[in-house]
Amino acid sequence: MNTLSKSAQLRNAYGHGRFGLSYEFFPPKTAEGEADLFENFSELVKYNASFATCTYGAGGSTRDRTLGIAGRLKREYALPVASHLTCVGATRDDLTAYLQQAEALDIDYIVALRGDPPSGETKFSPVQGGFSYANELVAFIREQFPGFGVAVAGYPETHPEAPNRSTDLEHLKRKVDAGADVVITQLFYDNDDFYRFRERCAAIGIGVPIVPGILPVTAAPQVKRLAVKCGAHVPKSLMERLETHPDHSQGQFDVGVYHAIRQVEDLVSRGGCPGVHFYCLNKSRAVATILRTLTLPNVEAFRNT
Ligand SMILES: Cc1cc2nc3c(=O)[nH]c(=O)nc-3n(C[C@H](O)[C@H](O)[C@H](O)COP(=O)(O)OP(=O)(O)OC[C@H]3O[C@@H](n4cnc5c(N)ncnc54)[C@H](O)[C@@H]3O)c2cc1C
């Protein structure tokens, strides 16, 4: 039996001879979608994931489904799981009720987020009795639910609402100082953005693992949408390579997955990253191809444990 606290388990997923591999899913809307998710997860779990995470919909819209999926992953795979949780539309009582349910389902970690403003609104407004920023949610979890490990979001290319890079970084530090165990980053396509971000984090004293978030592109229109939504810049060379296959979905898939393979290989071998978080979008083909292709020694060692 593992006697470490969940916080220590989450931190220990990275380094100490381990390569931290996590997969993010979102709660599907239909029974077919759920069956598809679990089929894809069964494929990915072969690569010895450290934990899986399930996102939380805007405005708490997927609240029950998030817990349903996270709970089922935990029951069926005996793997640590994280539920994402946002402050959108939630009072402290709502958050307490959610965290109690998560505890009852034996959820291990919480990815603690503020969340985006509801669609049509540009500014985030907390509900009365709720929180304005993720650092408040982290402090609340630490105080009221110390049994959870806590991850928070970091932005290599700066959060879109932040007035500037250094203020955004100070806000990230607040989340870590409030008790976050790890930082998982927003997706990015140019590793230099990540490396510069990681250096800035170290310079202001953020000492927890900074885990790169990777979303393999599988189609050109998808990367254009994501770039706008997440504020990630897409290198011109990647866009040009994708566009050499205008009507060829397999060609675009190959280009996107090859880019992700190169990214992860570099992050681990040159960047010494202790793990990777994959935005799986409930599919396994792209991520499984990446993990099958990588022959990095520590990934191999990890895979064989
Ligand atoms: C790994 C990851 C997982 C995600 N999962 C989900 C999900 O499941 N569901 C979902 O809806 N969204 C999710 N998101 C998106 C996220 O909700 C948005 O990016 C949201 O806009 C910001 O959330 P946050 O937790 O980073 O907010 P915060 O850290 O609170 O930051 C929000 C903004 O406020 C500023 N700020 C922070 N603290 C302060 C402060 N104390 N005073 C003044 N300004 C401050 C920051 O600089 C930033 O500009 C995820 C993002 C990532 C990277």
The ligand as a MOL file (V3000), in Angstrom:
LIG
                    3D

  0  0  0     0  0            999 V3000
M  V30 BEGIN CTAB
M  V30 COUNTS 53 58 0 0 0
M  V30 BEGIN ATOM
M  V30 1 C -3.6820 22.1850 -18.0960 0
M  V30 2 C -4.9450 23.0000 -18.3190 0
M  V30 3 C -6.1820 22.4170 -18.0440 0
M  V30 4 C -7.3730 23.1500 -18.2220 0
M  V30 5 N -8.5670 22.5380 -17.9620 0
M  V30 6 C -9.7260 23.2350 -18.0790 0
M  V30 7 C -10.9850 22.6360 -17.7540 0
M  V30 8 O -11.0660 21.4650 -17.3970 0
M  V30 9 N -12.1120 23.3860 -17.8750 0
M  V30 10 C -12.0560 24.7060 -18.2770 0
M  V30 11 O -13.1250 25.3350 -18.3410 0
M  V30 12 N -10.8910 25.2980 -18.6050 0
M  V30 13 C -9.7140 24.6030 -18.5080 0
M  V30 14 N -8.5200 25.1960 -18.8070 0
M  V30 15 C -8.5140 26.5940 -19.2980 0
M  V30 16 C -8.4930 27.6120 -18.1430 0
M  V30 17 O -9.6830 27.4990 -17.3890 0
M  V30 18 C -8.3850 29.0170 -18.7420 0
M  V30 19 O -7.1400 29.1850 -19.3540 0
M  V30 20 C -8.7320 30.1660 -17.8080 0
M  V30 21 O -8.8730 31.3410 -18.5980 0
M  V30 22 C -7.6870 30.4670 -16.7530 0
M  V30 23 O -7.6780 29.5480 -15.7430 0
M  V30 24 P -6.4650 29.5460 -14.6740 0
M  V30 25 O -6.7440 28.5180 -13.6980 0
M  V30 26 O -5.1520 29.5420 -15.3480 0
M  V30 27 O -6.7070 31.0140 -14.0190 0
M  V30 28 P -5.8480 31.9430 -13.0870 0
M  V30 29 O -4.5640 31.3330 -12.6770 0
M  V30 30 O -6.7570 32.4410 -12.0290 0
M  V30 31 O -5.4860 33.1510 -14.0870 0
M  V30 32 C -6.4840 33.8040 -14.8650 0
M  V30 33 C -6.0090 35.2040 -15.2360 0
M  V30 34 O -6.0100 36.0450 -14.0740 0
M  V30 35 C -4.7110 36.5000 -13.7400 0
M  V30 36 N -4.5750 36.3110 -12.2710 0
M  V30 37 C -4.3850 35.1310 -11.6330 0
M  V30 38 N -4.3740 35.3160 -10.2870 0
M  V30 39 C -4.5720 36.6230 -10.0940 0
M  V30 40 C -4.6850 37.4300 -8.9140 0
M  V30 41 N -4.5890 36.8740 -7.6880 0
M  V30 42 N -4.9140 38.7680 -9.0690 0
M  V30 43 C -5.0410 39.3260 -10.3060 0
M  V30 44 N -4.9440 38.6040 -11.4550 0
M  V30 45 C -4.7160 37.2760 -11.3580 0
M  V30 46 C -3.7370 35.6210 -14.5320 0
M  V30 47 O -2.5460 36.3310 -14.8610 0
M  V30 48 C -4.5680 35.2650 -15.7560 0
M  V30 49 O -4.5060 36.2820 -16.7270 0
M  V30 50 C -7.3190 24.5030 -18.6780 0
M  V30 51 C -6.0590 25.0690 -18.9910 0
M  V30 52 C -4.8890 24.3320 -18.8170 0
M  V30 53 C -3.5450 24.9560 -19.1730 0
M  V30 END ATOM
M  V30 BEGIN BOND
M  V30 1 1 1 2
M  V30 2 1 2 3
M  V30 3 2 2 52
M  V30 4 2 3 4
M  V30 5 1 4 5
M  V30 6 1 4 50
M  V30 7 2 5 6
M  V30 8 1 6 7
M  V30 9 1 6 13
M  V30 10 2 7 8
M  V30 11 1 7 9
M  V30 12 1 9 10
M  V30 13 2 10 11
M  V30 14 1 10 12
M  V30 15 2 12 13
M  V30 16 1 13 14
M  V30 17 1 14 15
M  V30 18 1 14 50
M  V30 19 1 15 16
M  V30 20 1 16 17
M  V30 21 1 16 18
M  V30 22 1 18 19
M  V30 23 1 18 20
M  V30 24 1 20 21
M  V30 25 1 20 22
M  V30 26 1 22 23
M  V30 27 1 23 24
M  V30 28 2 24 25
M  V30 29 1 24 26
M  V30 30 1 24 27
M  V30 31 1 27 28
M  V30 32 2 28 29
M  V30 33 1 28 30
M  V30 34 1 28 31
M  V30 35 1 31 32
M  V30 36 1 32 33
M  V30 37 1 33 34
M  V30 38 1 33 48
M  V30 39 1 34 35
M  V30 40 1 35 36
M  V30 41 1 35 46
M  V30 42 1 36 37
M  V30 43 1 36 45
M  V30 44 2 37 38
M  V30 45 1 38 39
M  V30 46 1 39 40
M  V30 47 2 39 45
M  V30 48 1 40 41
M  V30 49 2 40 42
M  V30 50 1 42 43
M  V30 51 2 43 44
M  V30 52 1 44 45
M  V30 53 1 46 47
M  V30 54 1 46 48
M  V30 55 1 48 49
M  V30 56 2 50 51
M  V30 57 1 51 52
M  V30 58 1 52 53
M  V30 END BOND
M  V30 END CTAB
M  END
